[in-house]
Amino acid sequence: MPPAPPFSSHGDFVAALHRCATLAHLKQLHAHAVVTGRAAAQTTTFHLLRFASLRLSCLPYARRLFDATPSPNVFLYSAMLSAYAAASSHSQEHARDSLALFLRMLRRGRPAPNQFVYPLVLRAACAIGVQLVRSIHCHACKDGFYGHDVIRTSLLDGYSRYGMMGDARKLFDGLTERNVVSWTALVSGYARAGKVGDAIVLFERMPQRDVPAWNAIIAGCTQNGLFVEAVGIFRRMVDEGFRPNGTTVSCLLSACGHLGMLKIGKVIHGYAWRSCVGFGSSVLNGLIDMYGKCGNLMEAKWIFDAFSDRGLTTWNSLINCLALHGCSESAIAVFNSMRNEGVQPDEVTFVGLLNACTHGGFVDEGLRYFELMCDEHGIEPEIEHYGCVVDLLCRAGRFQDAMNFINDMKVQPDEVIWGSLLNACRIHRHLELAEHAIRKLLDLNPSNANYVVMLANLYSEGGFWEEVRKVRKLMKEDVTGKKLPGCSWIEVDRKTHRFYSGDDGHPESEDIYDTLDKLATTMEMQATFA
């Protein structure tokens, strides 16, 4: 609660402002400033506006403060644009509000934007589209601000977010002084564009690094499926004395979940608890996801129950984990609880729910949930939803229903759809439909040798040897694809060793194969005398 007026100086007013805990307290202080005439000073409005937007997250009140100022100066414009920029990553509406305010600034001509305004507007433009980034780029050049490194770095980040790495690299190379922010923006851009190799090379060249830089490369590896590398880079980060934060922990938990590294996941959980990195929603969702993917559903449920402020992502994490491990009834029960608490499901929720119905064999329930998604919640089905329903019907042996469903789809069936049909046909030995699915798959991806191998195996299982001969001839003449070898890994003394089928590239491969032969011999002997 702010102290009672009067305040002898502006410093007393600012001190009281920082003691405000609620919007009601802030309104009291604002009212006092109006009565005493202090509110007429734009410095007072500046502090009130920033506190309302950044500390209390009340953008409507901040905007009312701004609009009540007759001729806002460039600092007030910057404060309001900064508030919108902070919110634009979560809401395109706030990004549009930011751009509208910038256009108003340009139309009025006074005050003119400065080098600190453009980076704020570029953050909003990034949330909407690359064409807007280009437009702001042109305005900055026209107003003579293009030479400022802070603007070039913001442009670099904007172009890299949309995969325009050529433009981003030109901006980076043209910087007079490259700081850790510009290096990190380019690393993140390469990783987002799927060029994780270039991102790693650039990261290794960085003259200095901070925690966001480490987070950028760890997140890049995780997003591109290089989970083992992400864990290795995390270890380097800790060994070099950097303290991981909530973003680091979230990325690492994702990597551990995909790798099934429960032991390391628990270590990261313990580290987060001891170091108080902050158990925000991203960390808690990451913990639920990690424990769930590693099969420790009891721990995942315990964290979920301890999480008082459960958002949609939290509910989705638990539903997907339960569905993944075949706990279909539990997943449906969580979905019903979510609806009872007034949380609206999204497309991710229904993917998890349909998977739960598939694993549980709940065909009618699955079809009902698909209709519920479309009719009641107005969610347009995506290819994942269609794939789940096809899998659901096929596993139940309802192949004609599955084909009718595929024919009625609003989108073109892809490899996921035909692959779901094929897997079910193989299980139920439905040769005719399996052949149809494989030929559809080959139409979509003629160079995939795996589909041709499946077709040959299918004919072989059915005893159609003439067809087998034709397919094998086709494999020799037309198919250029190459089947990827299987891979497994094991962690020993904090080092991860990967093994590929038929691989002899490991430095100790001779000893490994010698040990494998001994194990095979021992197993054969035990089987003989059992």
DAPEUR-V755753 format. One record per residue. N is the residue number from 0. RES is the residue in one small letter. OMEGA is omega in degrees with one decimal (999 if undefined). Layout:
BEGIN
n = <N | N>
res = <RES | RES>
omega = <OMEGA | OMEGA>
END
This chain:
BEGIN
n = <0 | 1 | 2 | 3 | 4 | 5 | 6 | 7 | 8 | 9 | 10 | 11 | 12 | 13 | 14 | 15 | 16 | 17 | 18 | 19 | 20 | 21 | 22 | 23 | 24 | 25 | 26 | 27 | 28 | 29 | 30 | 31 | 32 | 33 | 34 | 35 | 36 | 37 | 38 | 39 | 40 | 41 | 42 | 43 | 44 | 45 | 46 | 47 | 48 | 49 | 50 | 51 | 52 | 53 | 54 | 55 | 56 | 57 | 58 | 59 | 60 | 61 | 62 | 63 | 64 | 65 | 66 | 67 | 68 | 69 | 70 | 71 | 72 | 73 | 74 | 75 | 76 | 77 | 78 | 79 | 80 | 81 | 82 | 83 | 84 | 85 | 86 | 87 | 88 | 89 | 90 | 91 | 92 | 93 | 94 | 95 | 96 | 97 | 98 | 99 | 100 | 101 | 102 | 103 | 104 | 105 | 106 | 107 | 108 | 109 | 110 | 111 | 112 | 113 | 114 | 115 | 116 | 117 | 118 | 119 | 120 | 121 | 122 | 123 | 124 | 125 | 126 | 127 | 128 | 129 | 130 | 131 | 132 | 133 | 134 | 135 | 136 | 137 | 138 | 139 | 140 | 141 | 142 | 143 | 144 | 145 | 146 | 147 | 148 | 149 | 150 | 151 | 152 | 153 | 154 | 155 | 156 | 157 | 158 | 159 | 160 | 161 | 162 | 163 | 164 | 165 | 166 | 167 | 168 | 169 | 170 | 171 | 172 | 173 | 174 | 175 | 176 | 177 | 178 | 179 | 180 | 181 | 182 | 183 | 184 | 185 | 186 | 187 | 188 | 189 | 190 | 191 | 192 | 193 | 194 | 195 | 196 | 197 | 198 | 199 | 200 | 201 | 202 | 203 | 204 | 205 | 206 | 207 | 208 | 209 | 210 | 211 | 212 | 213 | 214 | 215 | 216 | 217 | 218 | 219 | 220 | 221 | 222 | 223 | 224 | 225 | 226 | 227 | 228 | 229 | 230 | 231 | 232 | 233 | 234 | 235 | 236 | 237 | 238 | 239 | 240 | 241 | 242 | 243 | 244 | 245 | 246 | 247 | 248 | 249 | 250 | 251 | 252 | 253 | 254 | 255 | 256 | 257 | 258 | 259 | 260 | 261 | 262 | 263 | 264 | 265 | 266 | 267 | 268 | 269 | 270 | 271 | 272 | 273 | 274 | 275 | 276 | 277 | 278 | 279 | 280 | 281 | 282 | 283 | 284 | 285 | 286 | 287 | 288 | 289 | 290 | 291 | 292 | 293 | 294 | 295 | 296 | 297 | 298 | 299 | 300 | 301 | 302 | 303 | 304 | 305 | 306 | 307 | 308 | 309 | 310 | 311 | 312 | 313 | 314 | 315 | 316 | 317 | 318 | 319 | 320 | 321 | 322 | 323 | 324 | 325 | 326 | 327 | 328 | 329 | 330 | 331 | 332 | 333 | 334 | 335 | 336 | 337 | 338 | 339 | 340 | 341 | 342 | 343 | 344 | 345 | 346 | 347 | 348 | 349 | 350 | 351 | 352 | 353 | 354 | 355 | 356 | 357 | 358 | 359 | 360 | 361 | 362 | 363 | 364 | 365 | 366 | 367 | 368 | 369 | 370 | 371 | 372 | 373 | 374 | 375 | 376 | 377 | 378 | 379 | 380 | 381 | 382 | 383 | 384 | 385 | 386 | 387 | 388 | 389 | 390 | 391 | 392 | 393 | 394 | 395 | 396 | 397 | 398 | 399 | 400 | 401 | 402 | 403 | 404 | 405 | 406 | 407 | 408 | 409 | 410 | 411 | 412 | 413 | 414 | 415 | 416 | 417 | 418 | 419 | 420 | 421 | 422 | 423 | 424 | 425 | 426 | 427 | 428 | 429 | 430 | 431 | 432 | 433 | 434 | 435 | 436 | 437 | 438 | 439 | 440 | 441 | 442 | 443 | 444 | 445 | 446 | 447 | 448 | 449 | 450 | 451 | 452 | 453 | 454 | 455 | 456 | 457 | 458 | 459 | 460 | 461 | 462 | 463 | 464 | 465 | 466 | 467 | 468 | 469 | 470 | 471 | 472 | 473 | 474 | 475 | 476 | 477 | 478 | 479 | 480 | 481 | 482 | 483 | 484 | 485 | 486 | 487 | 488 | 489 | 490 | 491 | 492 | 493 | 494 | 495 | 496 | 497 | 498 | 499 | 500 | 501 | 502 | 503 | 504 | 505 | 506 | 507 | 508 | 509 | 510 | 511 | 512 | 513 | 514 | 515 | 516 | 517 | 518 | 519 | 520 | 521 | 522 | 523 | 524 | 525 | 526 | 527 | 528 | 529>
res = <m | p | p | a | p | p | f | s | s | h | g | d | f | v | a | a | l | h | r | c | a | t | l | a | h | l | k | q | l | h | a | h | a | v | v | t | g | r | a | a | a | q | t | t | t | f | h | l | l | r | f | a | s | l | r | l | s | c | l | p | y | a | r | r | l | f | d | a | t | p | s | p | n | v | f | l | y | s | a | m | l | s | a | y | a | a | a | s | s | h | s | q | e | h | a | r | d | s | l | a | l | f | l | r | m | l | r | r | g | r | p | a | p | n | q | f | v | y | p | l | v | l | r | a | a | c | a | i | g | v | q | l | v | r | s | i | h | c | h | a | c | k | d | g | f | y | g | h | d | v | i | r | t | s | l | l | d | g | y | s | r | y | g | m | m | g | d | a | r | k | l | f | d | g | l | t | e | r | n | v | v | s | w | t | a | l | v | s | g | y | a | r | a | g | k | v | g | d | a | i | v | l | f | e | r | m | p | q | r | d | v | p | a | w | n | a | i | i | a | g | c | t | q | n | g | l | f | v | e | a | v | g | i | f | r | r | m | v | d | e | g | f | r | p | n | g | t | t | v | s | c | l | l | s | a | c | g | h | l | g | m | l | k | i | g | k | v | i | h | g | y | a | w | r | s | c | v | g | f | g | s | s | v | l | n | g | l | i | d | m | y | g | k | c | g | n | l | m | e | a | k | w | i | f | d | a | f | s | d | r | g | l | t | t | w | n | s | l | i | n | c | l | a | l | h | g | c | s | e | s | a | i | a | v | f | n | s | m | r | n | e | g | v | q | p | d | e | v | t | f | v | g | l | l | n | a | c | t | h | g | g | f | v | d | e | g | l | r | y | f | e | l | m | c | d | e | h | g | i | e | p | e | i | e | h | y | g | c | v | v | d | l | l | c | r | a | g | r | f | q | d | a | m | n | f | i | n | d | m | k | v | q | p | d | e | v | i | w | g | s | l | l | n | a | c | r | i | h | r | h | l | e | l | a | e | h | a | i | r | k | l | l | d | l | n | p | s | n | a | n | y | v | v | m | l | a | n | l | y | s | e | g | g | f | w | e | e | v | r | k | v | r | k | l | m | k | e | d | v | t | g | k | k | l | p | g | c | s | w | i | e | v | d | r | k | t | h | r | f | y | s | g | d | d | g | h | p | e | s | e | d | i | y | d | t | l | d | k | l | a | t | t | m | e | m | q | a | t | f | a>
omega = <-179.9 | 179.7 | -178.7 | 176.6 | 2.7 | 175.2 | -174.8 | -177.5 | 176.8 | 178.5 | 176.8 | 179.8 | -179.7 | 178.5 | 178.2 | 179.2 | -177.3 | 175.2 | 177.9 | -178.9 | -177.2 | 177.0 | 177.8 | 177.2 | -178.9 | 178.9 | 176.7 | -178.6 | 178.4 | 179.6 | 178.3 | 179.7 | 178.4 | -177.4 | -177.0 | 179.8 | -179.1 | -177.1 | 179.2 | 179.9 | -177.2 | 175.3 | 177.6 | 178.1 | 179.6 | -178.4 | 178.2 | -178.5 | -179.0 | -179.4 | -179.8 | -174.7 | -172.4 | -177.9 | -177.5 | 178.8 | 179.9 | -177.5 | 179.4 | -179.9 | 177.8 | -179.5 | 177.3 | 176.3 | -179.2 | -176.7 | -179.9 | -179.6 | -174.3 | -178.1 | -176.4 | 177.9 | -175.0 | 179.6 | 176.8 | 174.7 | -179.5 | -179.7 | -179.6 | 177.7 | 177.4 | 178.3 | 178.4 | -179.9 | 180.0 | -178.2 | -172.6 | 178.8 | 179.7 | -174.2 | 175.8 | 178.0 | 178.4 | 176.7 | 178.3 | 177.0 | 179.3 | -179.3 | 177.4 | 178.6 | 178.0 | 177.8 | 176.0 | 178.9 | -179.5 | -178.6 | -177.6 | 176.2 | 178.0 | -2.7 | 177.6 | 176.6 | 175.1 | -175.2 | 179.2 | 179.1 | -174.3 | 177.4 | 178.6 | 179.9 | 179.3 | 176.7 | 177.8 | -179.7 | 179.7 | -178.0 | -175.3 | -179.2 | -174.4 | 178.9 | 176.5 | 176.0 | 178.9 | -179.9 | 178.4 | 176.3 | 179.6 | 178.8 | -179.5 | 177.6 | -178.7 | -178.2 | 175.8 | -177.4 | -174.6 | -177.1 | -178.5 | -178.0 | -179.1 | 177.6 | 178.5 | 178.8 | 177.5 | 176.7 | 177.6 | 179.4 | -179.4 | -179.6 | -178.5 | 178.1 | 179.7 | 174.4 | -179.7 | -170.3 | 175.9 | 177.7 | -179.2 | -178.4 | 177.4 | 178.1 | 180.0 | -179.3 | -179.2 | 179.8 | 177.5 | 179.1 | -178.7 | 177.7 | -175.9 | 179.2 | -179.0 | 176.3 | -177.9 | 178.8 | -179.4 | 176.8 | 179.8 | -179.9 | 178.2 | -179.0 | 178.5 | -179.8 | -179.9 | 179.7 | -173.0 | 176.3 | 177.0 | 179.3 | -179.5 | 178.3 | 179.9 | 179.1 | -179.3 | -179.8 | -176.8 | -180.0 | 174.4 | -176.7 | 171.7 | -176.7 | 176.5 | 178.1 | 176.5 | 179.3 | -178.3 | -177.4 | 176.6 | 177.9 | 178.9 | 177.9 | -179.1 | -179.1 | -177.7 | 174.7 | 179.0 | -172.3 | 178.5 | 179.5 | 178.9 | 178.7 | 178.9 | 179.3 | 176.2 | 179.5 | 176.4 | -179.7 | -179.7 | -179.6 | -179.9 | 170.9 | 177.8 | -178.5 | 179.8 | 175.9 | -176.8 | 178.7 | 178.0 | -177.3 | 179.8 | 179.8 | -178.7 | 178.5 | 177.0 | 179.5 | -179.2 | 178.6 | -179.9 | -178.4 | -175.7 | -178.7 | -177.0 | -177.3 | 179.3 | 177.0 | 178.0 | 177.6 | 179.2 | 175.5 | 178.8 | 178.4 | -179.2 | 179.5 | -176.2 | -173.9 | 177.5 | 179.6 | 179.6 | -179.7 | 175.6 | -176.3 | -178.0 | 179.1 | -178.6 | 175.2 | 177.5 | 178.1 | 178.1 | -179.5 | -178.3 | -179.8 | 179.4 | -179.5 | 178.6 | 175.4 | 179.7 | -174.6 | 179.6 | 179.3 | 178.3 | 179.8 | 179.9 | 178.6 | 178.9 | -178.6 | -179.5 | -176.2 | -174.8 | -176.6 | -174.4 | 175.9 | -177.5 | -178.5 | 179.5 | 177.4 | -179.7 | -179.5 | -177.9 | 179.2 | -178.9 | 178.9 | 179.8 | 178.8 | -178.7 | -176.3 | 172.7 | 178.3 | -169.5 | -177.8 | 178.8 | 179.3 | 178.7 | 178.6 | 178.1 | 177.8 | 179.2 | 177.4 | 178.6 | 179.7 | 179.0 | 178.6 | 174.7 | 178.9 | -178.1 | 178.8 | 175.0 | -176.6 | 179.3 | 178.9 | -174.8 | 172.6 | 178.3 | -178.1 | 178.9 | 175.1 | 178.4 | 178.6 | 178.6 | -178.7 | -179.2 | -177.9 | -178.6 | -172.2 | -177.4 | 178.4 | 179.9 | 178.4 | 178.9 | 179.1 | 177.1 | 177.4 | 178.1 | 179.2 | -175.6 | -170.1 | -174.7 | -175.7 | 175.2 | -179.7 | 178.9 | -178.0 | 174.0 | -173.9 | 178.8 | 179.5 | 177.7 | 179.8 | 179.0 | -178.3 | 177.2 | 178.1 | 179.9 | -178.5 | -177.5 | 179.6 | 177.8 | 179.0 | -178.2 | -172.0 | 179.5 | 176.4 | 180.0 | 179.1 | 177.3 | 179.8 | 178.8 | -179.1 | -178.7 | -177.9 | 179.8 | 177.9 | 179.2 | 177.1 | 179.1 | -177.5 | 178.3 | -178.2 | -178.3 | 176.4 | 177.2 | 178.7 | -178.2 | -178.0 | 179.2 | 179.1 | 178.5 | -180.0 | -176.4 | 179.2 | 177.8 | -169.5 | -175.1 | -178.6 | 177.7 | 177.4 | 178.4 | -179.1 | -179.2 | 179.9 | 174.7 | 178.2 | 178.7 | 175.2 | -178.7 | -176.4 | -174.7 | -174.7 | -178.4 | -176.7 | -177.2 | -179.2 | 179.2 | 177.1 | 178.3 | -179.4 | 178.5 | 179.5 | -179.1 | 177.5 | -180.0 | 179.7 | 179.9 | 178.9 | 179.3 | -169.1 | 177.5 | 177.3 | 177.2 | -179.2 | -180.0 | -178.4 | 179.7 | 175.5 | 177.7 | 179.6 | -178.4 | -170.6 | -165.3 | -170.8 | -178.9 | -178.1 | -177.3 | -178.6 | -179.3 | 179.1 | 175.6 | -176.9 | 172.3 | -179.9 | 177.4 | -179.1 | 178.3 | 178.2 | 175.7 | 176.7 | -177.4 | 178.7 | 179.0 | -178.2 | 178.2 | 179.7 | 179.2 | -175.4 | 174.5 | -176.9 | 179.7 | -177.3 | 179.8 | -174.6 | -179.1 | 178.9 | -179.4 | -178.9 | 177.0 | 177.9 | 179.1 | 178.2 | 178.8 | 178.4 | 179.8 | 179.1 | 179.3 | 179.6 | 178.9 | 179.7 | 179.4 | 179.0 | -178.3 | -174.0 | -179.5 | 999>
END
